[in-house]
């Protein structure tokens, strides 16, 4: 069964707090419900204890899907990472979700607005095996606790390109799942349809945003940073948009994901002053439902 959710980054950016900083959590929850989502991922404005979060979401009938958890496995052991995740694990378990989203942040440049994406970190060939071993150990520990590790490939990090994804997946075990993000794949020059086909059995969470090809071209030509590309330079709109408004062929992507069961999450982070969150969420959810139906997924 597929459930449709959203990420609050549509309303407020977690990396640049001034982007959507004036939008309250209550507004986000009310508009998300109005747009037709069943659940939300966590954002920085969300309370992080089970009781308060439950009380916050209950009036809107929204589920807690899970949320980003930063890891530093390049610097720490799997056991250290597992121990550091206790607070996050406790929250997710209390909220009844098994989606455990992780991304390596020890050397990422995604949050540095002054750093162009061409300066992102790269792994040496010999480093993938030990890193993959630690990731697998961490995922196995989470599995015992009832969680599915969903690794978020991301622009500006060590797992960005198609080659990176291949190395990562080849050097990790079956409990390491891929968070499949159509926007980051497209931006990185990958074919989302091909990636979905290649890793269908290990895709356990899906993020849906589209990419404006004209902004992508400008970003690459100007060697923009991740955040400049997302927010947009000057009065110009950013690189991401809702599904159906960019270059991603969602029907073909979803056809490759036949049999998928889990969350399909609308993202499309943009400056809310340039792209109205409620309007975008409403249209984005409608488009996702149409694409899923055309692909034969329910």
Phi, psi and omega in degrees: 000138178256132174244140183257126179232189179213162175252134181296355177296344173297329182261318184220130181277129182281336180274324176243097188296337180287342179277104183079013182297335181274354181274123184285159176298322179299319177297316178301312182294316181296316182287326176298315178297318179297326181286342175105023179271157178265336183202167180230145167283166182281149173227176186293341180274355183277140173296151185244027169238148189302313184298311183291320180295320178299315179295327181288320184276332188305315182298340183256356180064032183257138176275155170269116183282323189145196179182160181303133174230116181285136177235159180226058182289344174292337183250339188237166176276166177298322180294318178296320180294319179296315179296322180292338183272005186304312182298317180292318178298318180298318179295311183295319180296319179293335180267358174077029177241146179252007181277113182242096185273129178229156173207141178286127182235004185299329180224018181291155177246010186299331181266002181262102185292340181271355185256116179293152183297338179294345181265011183297158180286152177230143177276144171281152184305321183286347184273344185292319183297309179293325178293316179297325178296316179294320179296318179297316178299317179297316179297322179295321177296318179294323180300318178300328180276358178094016182250153173252115176289124180241106184276127182266100170297142191207142175300135178091359181245186184282341176245092184234306186278171177297322178296319178300314181299318179298313178300315182298312182290325180292333185254013178236157182274178187295341178277356173268111181258161180259128167278113186271112183243109185298324182290313180292324177299312182297315179300322182282000179088011178273162172260108182303328180295315181293319180294319177299318180294320185287327187237025183311317185288343182244013174268118185238002178203142186231127173252132185240114169212155182253170183235130176280112186298329181289326177283324176302316180298318180292321179298315180291318181295324182267358182052054181285162173283168178299312185290322176298323180292321182288316183283324183099141181276126180064229180273358183286148178289161182276183188285329183269150175211178182284155177307135180098352182246010181223214189261356183282131176270090187290326180298315179293324177298311183292330175298323178289340180262023179304135183091354179296139177228124182151201183270140167244115192248122175284132176239264179063055180296129180213165173290117183299342177283342178257338182218106184302121185300315182295315180297317181291318180296317181297313180290322180296318178295318179299318180294318180298316180298321180292317180295318179297318180295318180295330180274354178085018178261144181241000000 
